[in-house]
């Protein structure tokens, strides 16, 4: 029937000042979510999630929900915690490759080689340059309104211009709505995760990705190496979706190349057939 995520609670409850005690799940859930089956391939599900820009997907077998696929778990399995080393290397290489079309990413292996030969930095992952930034004294109500306006699930918190904490839609759902805190009377400092892990724009991109997935971080603040100021934020979903886009382009390019080869083979076969027919005709004329 539906699915309820922390982002639904942020957008449809906290940001619009709904009373959770007076609000039914049916009012705020995402109805008729896209779903998949246990027999679907992982890549087809990731494509489906990428195209629909959603982060969770129910796995349905008949009338039963067997599981829920979460993007962060996929990222963890393929980059940080999986047992398939080749799969980890392939996904990591795709995330770190900079080609924008199939011609520049002719194969997954070529992306791996590029990643091995050139050490990519966090800046190469293209972190979001304009994250939502608020002060410790900002009210939860104001924060939720701003996150809704900017269509984001994360905000960074500063104290005297220095990074002090991070707040996500999950914090809003668990620490505000679930605990019945008054959003107009509660400040961000009360619910933020203080002193979050962060990276520099010049740090290793691969190490940063592994840091995110091994600790289940969806977001990672990026600071300037010189002055320590906030310059952006890494989003694991965007990194994974960028890799999926590259895979789609790669798949399209390979299909196009295969079609060209088939056309060339068909043309060659036609020429050979004409030659055979002509040879046969000459032989009959001689006889």
N, C-alpha and C positions, 0 to 999 in steps of 0.2 A: 504494500500500500504506500509506504513512504520511508524516508530515511531522515534522521535528525543528526546534525553535526554541530560542533561548537560554533561554526560560522553562521549557521541558521539561528542559533541562540543570540549571537552577537547582533546580527542584522535585523532580526525580526522580533527580538525581545528587548535586549539591553539598549540598543541604539534608539528605539522608539518608545522607551519607558513603559513597556507592558508589564503588568503585574504577573509574575510567574505562577502565583497561586490562583489566578483567575484566567490563565491562558492554557488552553488544551494543546496537546501535541499536534493534533490535526491542523491547528491554526498556523503553526510555524514550521512544520516539517516540509521537506521537499517531496512532493507527491510524484508517484510513478517514476522513480529513478531508473536510469538505465541499469541493466543487469547483465550478467554473463552466466555461463554454465560451467560445470566442472571440467568439461571436455575442451573448452576453448583454450587456445594457446595464449601464453603470457603476453606475447607481443601484440596479438590482436586486441587483448583487453587494454593494454597500455595505449594503443592507438585510439581505442574507443574513449578512454579517459582523457587523453590528450585533446581529441577533437571536441569533446564536450566540456573540457576544462573543469572536470570534477576530480576530487581527490580520493573518493572511496567508491567502491563498486560491489554490490551484493552478488554473491555466487548462489544461484538458485537452481535447485534440482527438483523439477516438478513443482510442487506447491511448498517446498521446504527451502528455507534459507540455510545453506550449508556453511557459509563463511562470508566475510567482508574483506575485500582486497583494499589495502591502504598503500598509497604511493610511497610513503616513508619506509614501509616494510619491504617493498620491492627494491627500493634504493639500498636498503641495508643488506638484503640478500645478494644483490648483484655487485655491490661495490665493497662493502665492509665486512659482512659476516657470512657470506656464502661459502660453499665448499668448492665451487667450480671456478678454478683460477682463470681459465680461458674466458669465461663469461665475465668475471670481474674486470679483466684487462680490456675486454672489448667495450664494455659499458664505460669504463673510465676513459678509454681512448676517445670514444665518441663525445663524451662530455668535454674533453679537453681539446678536441679538434676544432679548427677555426673555419673550415670550409663551409660555404653557404649553399653549395649546390652539389649535385651528384658528380659533376665533372671533377670537383676538387676532393671528393671523398669516394674515389673509385672503388675502394674496398675497405672493409673494417680493418684489415691488416695494415693497410697504408696509413690509416689513422693511428694505429698502435705504434707504428714506426715513428711517425711524426711526434707522438707524445713521448716516446723514449728518447728521441734525439734532442728535443727542445723542451726544457723544463718550463712548463706553463705556470703562471702566477695567478693569484686570486683575481687580479684585474682582467685576465683573459676570460674569466667566467662571466664577465659583464654583470657585476652586481647592480642591484637597483640603486640609482643615484639619488633618488629623492624619497627616502623613507619617512614615515610619519615620526616626528620627534616632538615630545612634550616634556614638560618639567615635572618634578616629583609632586608638586602641589596641584597639578591638574586634576579636576574631578573625573571620576569614572564616566559620568554622563557626557562630559565634554569630549573625553577620549573616544567613547563609542561613536558619538556623532561624527567625529573627525575620521575615524576608521571607516565608517560607512560611506562618507563622502569620498574618501580616497580609494574605496574598494580594496582595502587591504586587511589582512588577518594578523598584522603585527605592528607594534610601535616601539620605538626606542625612547628611553627615559633619561633625561640629563639632569645634572645638578651642577650649577655654575659652569655650564657649557661642556662638562665632562660626562662621558657615558656612565650612567649609574645603574640602569636596569633595562629589562625588556618585558613587554606585555604582549601576549597573544590572545587569540579568540578563545583558546582553551582556558586561559587564566580567567577570562571574563565569565565563561560558563561555569567553571568549578568554584572560583573564589568569590564571585559576586552573586550571580543568579542562584546557584545551588546553596549558598550560605545566607541568602536573603539580605545582602548588604544594600544599603540605600545608595544608588549610583550618584546622587547629587550631594550626598554628605560624606562620601568616601573618596579619598584621593588615590592617585595612581601608585604612590609609594607603598600603600598598604597591600597591594596585590602583585606588584612586579616581582620578577625574578632578579634579585640583586647581583651585581658584578658578573654579568654573563660572559661566557667565553667569547673571545673576539679574535680577529685576524687582521693582518696588515695587507694592503693591496699588493705588496711585493712578496708575500708568503707563497709557499708552494700550493698550487691549486689542488693537486691530488691529495696532499696531506690535509687540506682544509675540508675536502669532500669526505675523506675518511673520518675526520673529527666529527663532522655533522652526523654521519650515519651510525658511527659507533656509539654516540651519545644520544641518538634519536633527536638531534636538533633539526628543526625545520628551517630555522633562520640563524644566521651568523653575522653579527655586525662587522663591518669593515672599517678600520681606522687608518688615518694618515700616518705614515711612518715618522714624519718629522714632528708634527704638532699634536698627534694623538686625537685629532678631531674626527668626527663621524663623516665618512665619505660615501657610505652606501651600506647595503645589506645583501647577503647571499640568501637565496631561497632555493632549497633543495628541489622543490617542485619544478621551478623554472629550469634548473640544471638538467633534471631528468627529462622534462618535456622537450628541451632543446636537443637532447640526444635522440629522442624519438623522431623529431622532425628530420634530423640528419639521416636516421635509418630509413624514413619514408622516402626521402630524396634519393638515397642510395639505392633502394629497392626499385624506384621508378627509373633511375638511370640504368640499372642492370637490365630491367625489362626492355627498355628502349634499345639498349645494345644488342640484346638477344633477338629482338624483332628485326633489327637491321641485319644481323647475321643470317636470320632465317630468310629475309628478303634476298640477300646476296646469294644464299645457297639455292633459293628457288630460281633466281635469274640464271645462275650458273647451270643448274639442271636443265633449264629451258634451252640454253645455248647448246649444251651437250646433246640434247634431244634433237635439236635442229640439225646439228652436225651428223648425228647418227642417221637421221632420216635422209639427209642429202647423200651420205655415203652409200646407204642402201639403195637409193634411187640410181646412183651412178653404177653400182654393181649390176643392177637389173638391166641398165641400158647396155652395158658391155656384153652381158649374156645374150 
